[in-house]
Amino acid sequence: MSETKGFSQVLKPYLVEKLNQSFPDPSQFKKEEEFAYAAKVTSVYKKVIVELLQWIEMQVEQAKHLEKKERGELPEDAFRIGGDV
């Protein structure tokens, strides 16, 4: 998934752009409560984006590790994929 054009050229840049946006402008709100709510939503949104991007990267690294293990490129161990037990 992470190597598709849809992710690398559309979704990831969109998420990174949203992550890098600053907090809402207080002058755009009439009430303090409206600004506080917008700031909280923005903060949560950014946290979710970071967690999602980190999770995707972790899955990519895990897949690379398992591929190396399957090809026997890692030190031998009793749990090698495709090996004799």
C-alpha angles and dihedrals in degrees: 000000000000091000096054120106090235091061101035097041103031118015101036095047089047092051093046090049091052090046092054096047114111124240121280119286109253091213089067093066130075096200131044090228092058091052093046091051092048091048092050092049091049091049093050091045091054092048092052092048092052092048092048094049091047091049091051092049091048091052091050091051091047091051091050090050093050091048091053090047091050091051090049094244093132126073113284117267136165092257100054112148111252092009130122115271 
